[in-house]
Amino acid sequence: MTVFEMAMWLGGVLLVGVAVGRLRQVVPHFGSLTMYRRDGGSIVMPHPGTYRTTTHSAAFPLFDGVIVPSARGAEALLRAARTAKNADATLVVLASGRTSAKEAELLLGKDRCIVLGTPPDAGGPLLRTFHHPCATTTTDISRKRNDALALAHLRGWRTVLFVDDDVQAIEQRDLRHAAELLAGADRHWVPRRMVGWAFDEFGDFSVVGHACRPKTNGKVSYVGGGAMAITCDSQAPLFPPVYNEDLLVGLTLLAEDPTSVCVAGTLEQDAYAPFADPARASGQEFGEVLTEGYARQPAPAELHTPRYWRSVLLDRRRLVREAAADLQQRGVTEGVLAMRAVLATHGPDWPELLASFVDDWAHDRSAWQKHLSSLHA
């Protein structure tokens, strides 16, 4: 497991009850969501214990919209469509890549379904991170997530559920459980900002994360954007245009309120060959290093200094070299090539670029919240 993976030990049983007033155990002994570090320290993410429902579960509102950033083809949307039906929510498809908006409309119909193409520059001139030299050019998922949150705000939605098109359909009882956690049923109905699922079979890890995973014996997983519920208001998060955009948002939310994020359970995700394309690994690396830097919880001012990022990069290079050596010993040639591609991405100007990205993201979060406040349903 890499030093920055948001992880949780899968040690317990998830029990979901439906009766009025019944005490329900939520993720008992599941373990806290943890950000593991090589020095043995950890960042503990909160998770709920037990709570008593005060409304009839069958009448409890779930989510206003189920959002799918899709690029794997229209057929891949069928599981998300089932999730939206189970949630009694509008399905919103943000199509690009192999997913044709026209084909998606023909497959899904127009009943409680919105299919949108992705504008070529939806980030807008006011969002500096989208014009940063290290902003990702291999995926548009951050832009899609932000577009979806703006749409939700325009429509007056209170909550949305993001699901990726490679994730299993989510059953209604699990959706209800997550909706109650987002609404704060376990903490006197004080709403949370984010509730997510972890993936416990084929982990939703980075390429480096998969390289390090054998050291954990497959016992760890973490919450991410593959299935993630968000509260929609003028404080809705801005997803930065880098890999790990979901983890970065989660970390900033936790820094603002340590009780604002929690885990709802586990899901399954389609497997893929993590080492097949070295370019995948190198394309993830800037976001990986950013996430590691935020996970260390430095003083806020340190994040804006190149000196801090030099130390993060030093540790990162050591970890990747160790992963490469382990892969070499196990005879995983593709993995070794991927680790070499990762190391080759680290330029001498990265400390300055990482610090400037932090500056730009701070500016953009403020501009984004002002933008959302200016929208009217």
N, C-alpha and C positions, 0 to 999 in steps of 0.2 A: 504494500500500500504506500502511496506517495505521502509526503509530509503534509500535503494540503488537502487530501481527500476528506470530504465530510462523511464520517463513517459512523456506523452503529452496529453494536453486537446484537446478533439475532438470537437471543437466548430465551424468549418467552412465547407465550401464546396470546394471540389477539382475540379478545372476546367482545362481541358486539351484541348488546341487548336492545330490545325495541319497546319494552313495556313502559307505561307512564310511571314516573317516579321511581323506576327501578335503579338501584345502584349499578353502575356499569364500570367494569375494569377496562381501562384503556391502555394498551400496550404494557401489560404488567411484566416487570423484569426484562423489558425489551432492551434496556440499556439506554443511556443518554446518547443523543447524537454527538459525536466527538470528532474534532479535527485533530488527527494524530500528528505528533511531531517526533522527529528522530531523537530528541533529547529526553523523551519520555513524558513531556508535558502534554496537556490537552486543553482544548476549549470545550466546555460542556454546554451543549445546546439543551434547552428545556424540553421536557416531554410531559404530557399530562399523566396524572395518576388515576384517581377515580372521580366521578362526578354524578350528580343526580339530574336526570332530565326533568324539565319543568313544563314542557309542552309535549303534546302527542307527536311521536316521531313521524307518523304518517302525514301530518299536516306541516311539518317543519320544512321551510323552503330550502331547496338545494342551491343550485347555481343558476344565474341568469343566462350565462353563455358558456359553451364549451368551445375552446379555441384550439385549432389545429394548424400549426405552421407545417406545411406539407411540401415535400419535394420528391417523394418516392413513387409517385404515380397515383392515379385516382383510386385504383383498387385498394391501396393501402389505407384508405379513409374509412373503410367499412367498420372497423373496430371502434374508431372514434365516434362514428354515427350511432353505434349501439350505446356507447357511453352517454352521448347527448340525449338519446331517448330515455335511458334509465334515469337521467337527471331531470327529465322534462324541461330541457333547456334548448335554446337556439344554438345550432351548430354553426360556427364560423370557420371557414377554411381560407387560409392565406396561402395561395398557390404560387409555386415557382418550380424551376427545375423540370423534373419529369412529370410533375403534376400539372396538367392542363386545366385551367379554370372551366373551360367549356365541357371537358370530359367529366369533371367533378360534378358540375350542375346536372348533366345528363344522368349520371349514376345516382346521385343523392336526391334529386328533385329540388323543388323550391319551398317545400313546406317546412317552415322553421329552420331554414338553411340559408346562409349567406356565403357566397363564394367570391373572393376578391383576388385579383392579381396583385403583385407587389410593385408599388411605384419604384422607379429606378433610383430615386434619391429621397426616400421618405424621411431620412434623418433630418433634413432641413439645414439651412445655413447657420442656424443658431446653436446647433449641437456640434460642438467642436470635436468630440471624440470620433464622430463618423468621418472626419477629415484628417484624423491623426495618421501619421505615417505607418503605424503598426495596427491600425484597425483592420479587422479580418476582411479579406476579399473572397474567401472560399465559401462563406455561408451568409445568408441574410436573416437568420433566425432572430437576432436581436431586434432588427428593424421590424420584423413581423410581430414580435411580442409587443413592442411599443405602439405600433399601429393598432393592434387589437385593444390595448388599454385605452387609447384615445377614442376608438369606436365605442367601447363600453361606457366611457364617460359621456359621450354624446347621446347614447341611448338611455342613460340614467340607470345603468346596471349597478348593482351593489357588489356582486362577486362574480368572478369568472374562474373557470378551470382550464388550465393549459394541459393538453395532452399531445405527445408526439405521435406520429403515424406509425411508429414501430412498437407501440405499447399495447398490451392486452386491454380488452374492454373492461371497464370498471363496473361492478355490480351496484345495484341501488343501495343496498345496506351499507356498503363501503363509502359510497358517495354521501350518504346521510351522515355517517360518522364523521367524515372530513368536514362537511358543512357545519356540523355542530361545533367541532373544534375551532374552525375559523371564526364562528360567531362567539366563541368564548364560553361555551356551555359548562366547561369545567372550571371557569374562573369568574363566576358571577356575571357572565355575559359581557365581559370586556372583550371586544373583538381582537383577533390576531391579524397580522399583516400577511402571513403566508403559512400554508399547511401543505406538506408534500408527502409523497410516497418514496420509498427506497426500492431498489431492484436487487433481489437476493439470489437470483440464479446466474444470469449473465450480467455482471455489474455494469452500470452506466459509467464506466471509467474512461479516462483518457488513455492514449497509447502508453504513456509512461506508467499510468496507474495499472494497466494490465501487465506490464512488465514486472511491476513490483508485487502484484497480487499473490503469487505463490507463497510469499513470506507470511501471508495472513491465513493461509489454508482455506481461503474462500469464505471466511467467517465474518467479513465486514461488508457493509454496503453503505450507501449514503443517499440523502434526499437531493433531488435535482429537478430540472425543468421538464423531465419526461412526463411527469404527472404532478401538477403544482397548482394549488388554489390560491387566488390573490384577492384581497379586499380592494375594491375600486373606489377611489375618491381622489381628491386633489393631491393626496400624499402617495398615490400609487408610484411604484418604483420605476426607474428608468434603467432598462437593460443595456449595458455598454456593448459596443460592437467588437467583442473579443470572445474567444472560447472561454467557457466557464462563466458566461454571463449570469447564469442562474445562481451559482455559488457566490459570486461577488455580490449580487443583490442580497442573498441570504445573510452574508457576513455583515453588510452595512446595516441591514434591518436589526440584526442581533446587537450590533454596537449601539444602536439607538435605544433598543428595548430588548433585554435578554429574554423576555417571555413572549416575544411577538412571532416566533416561528416554532413549529413543532412537527412531528412525524405522525402520519395517520396510519401507516402500515406498509406492506410490501406488495409489489406487483412484478410481473414478468415482462421482459423486453426481448425483442428479437436479437439473436446473436449475430455477430459479424466477425470477420478475420481482422483482429486489431493491428497486426503488423504487415498487412498486405501492401500498404501504400505509405512509404516514408514521408511523403508530402503531407499526409494527414497529421503525423506526429509534429512536424515542423510548424504546420499551420496552427496547432494548438498551443505552442510553447509560450508565446507572449502572454496569453490569458492564464496559462498555468503558473507562470512566475508571479503575475499580479496576484493571483489567488493565494499563493504561498505567502506573499508579503503581507496581505491583509490578515491571513490566518494567524500570523505571529502576534497580532494585537499590539503593535508598537504604539508609542504616543502618536496621536493624530498628525502632529507636525512632521514626524519622521517619514511618513509616507510620501511627503512632497520633496524629499531630498535624495539626490543621486547616491550619496554615501550609504544610505540605508539599503538601497537596491543593489549596490555592489556586494554587500554581505549576503543578501538573499541569493544572488546569482552564484556566489562562491559555493554556498551550500547546495544549491540546485545542481551545479555541474558535478559535484562530488556524488550526489545521489544517482544521477543519470549514468555516470561512469560505473558505479557499483551495479546498477541494473544491467548495463551492457555486459559486464564481466559475468554476472550470473546467467544471463541468456547465452553467452558464449559457452559457458560450462555445460549448460543443458542442451547445447546444439541447436538453439533456435536462431538460425542465421538471419531470418527476416527481422526478428526483434533486434538483433545487434545493429543491422543497417538502420532501423528506425531510430535507435538511440544515437547513432552517429549523426543522423539528420537533425535530431534535436540539438545536439551540441554545436552543430555547424550554424544554427540560427542565431546564436548569441553573439551579437556584434559589440564592438568596443563602445558604441554609443547607447547601448541598452539602458544603463543606469539613468542617463538623462531622459531617454524616451519613456521609461517607466514612470519617472517622477512627473514628467509633463502630462502623461495620460491621467495620472491621479488629479493633477490640477484641472485638466479639461473635464473630467468626469464630475468633479465637485461643482464646476460652473454649470455643467449640463443638467445636473439634478435640480439645481435651483431654477434654471430656465424651464425645465420640463414641468415642474409643479406650477409655475406661473402660467404656462401654456394650458395645462389641464384646468386650472381655475378659470381661464378665459372661455372655456368651452361651455355650451349650454345644451342640455338635453332637449 
